[in-house]
Amino acid sequence: MRKKILSYLSYGTLIIGTVIGVYTLAEIYVLKSSLPSGVCPVIRNRPLIYIAIILCCISFILSFLEPKAKKEQDNN
């Protein structure tokens, strides 16, 4: 049961992080065309970029914990 929960959490955080990242990149691309030269559109979207990176890192860490649960279950 724990293996499934870790797997769902890992995939869920990866999907959510990817969706937020793609949305942020699309918004930056759209904003870039409407802003005057010299203005950086990334500064406005920095919190979303950080959230996407953190969620993907959490997914990466959880993916390491998943095989450990398999090995513990095989030993019992």
N, C-alpha and C positions, 0 to 999 in steps of 0.2 A: 504494500500500500504506500509506503514511504517513497519507494522508487517512482511510482506513478505521479505522486505529488511533486517531487523534484523535477520530473520530466515535464510536467505541465507548467510549472513555474518557469523553468528554463526556456521552453518554447514560447510561452506567453510574454515573458519580458523581452525576448528577442524580437518577437513580432511587433509589440508595442513600441519598442525602441526604434525599430526600422521604420515604422509608419510615421513616427514623430520626426525622425531624421529626414525622410523623403519629403514630408510636408514642409519642413523648415527650409530645405534646399529649394523647393519649388517657390516658396514665398520669397526667398532671397533673390531668386532669378527674376520673378515678376517685379519686385521692388526696385531692382537694379535698373530696369528700363525707365522707371518713372521718376527716379531721383536725379538731382543735378550732379554734375561731375564733382568729385572730391568728397562725396558723402558715402559712408560705408553702411550698407544695409545689414551687415552681419552683427553690428553692435546691438541693434534692436532685437535680434533673434537669439542672442547669446544664451539666455536661460533655457530655451528649447533645445539648443544644441547640446548643452551640458546635461540636460535630462536624458536625451537620446543616448549620449555616450555612457552615462551612468547605468542606464537600463541594459545596454548591450554588455557592459562589463559584468553586471550582476548575472546575466544569462551565461556568460563565459565561466564565471566562478561556479555557478550551479551545475554546469555541465561536467566539471571535475568531480563533484560530489556524487553524481549519479552512478558511475561505474563502481564506486566504493560500496554503495548500497547493494549492487549486484553481487559483489564478492562476499559480502557478509551473509547474504542470503544463501549463496552456494555452500559456504562453510557449514551452515547449520543443517 
